[in-house]
Amino acid sequence: MLVHICCSVDSHYFLQKLQGEYPEEKLTGFFYDPNIHPYSEYYLRLLDVKRSCKMLGIDLIEGEYDVDKWLSLVKGFENEPEKGERCGICFDRRFEVSAQKAQEMGESSYTSTLLTSPKKSLDQLQIAGDALAKEFGIAFIAPDYRKASGTQEQNIMAKEDALYRQDYCGCMFALNIQRDQQQKIADELFVPISGQVQPESIEERIEMYEKRWRLEAENIPHKIIKQRF
């Protein structure tokens, strides 16, 4: 089964549930998310997904970061709200590429960790997944792992394994809308011309999580502590 992965917080729980429900299936992760902006944030989420898959013993494939294609598809829908038409187009594109990849690999089914995201519509995802599964002659698996306190379990697991928890969906349009509502500037999209790494920036987080990767590889005890100032 090919599992499209959006982020580690969603995938870490989802993959473990799949391993329990489908013990005979060989799961392969597929990180295809050209909707994540900027690239530094994309890389940071990928880095954490790699760590999660390593912990779970699951192979991971990285898809193409074809952001220009994604932008052309959502053109005209920049101001759509969360769960609006832009999100539908985004799901369709990511599911299309995932279904195509599953078919190329000879897989009989595919699914997506987006199904566990509390910010996503299950009905919207099911419609997109089933339509593309039919087109490519495979099955779309859509388990509802949110029910029966699933979302709470997911959050507990993410905290226990110190996963990177992003604070916006991914795309620049959703980010700008969210920051406007918060009366904040979307400084995630700013990078100093000097290339200097700023405090609290995505680049600083990348340095921290890359350091964690090295510490874990060398079995050096460590702890990430989040503090407010």
PyMOL commands that set and color helices and strands:
alter all, ss='L'
color gray80, all
select helices_A, chain A and resi 8-21+39-56+67-73+85-104+113-116+122-136+150-160+172-181+187-189+202-217
alter helices_A, ss='H'
color red, helices_A
select strands_A, chain A and resi 2-5+28-31+59-62+109-112+139-140
alter strands_A, ss='S'
color yellow, strands_A
deselect
rebuild
show_as cartoon
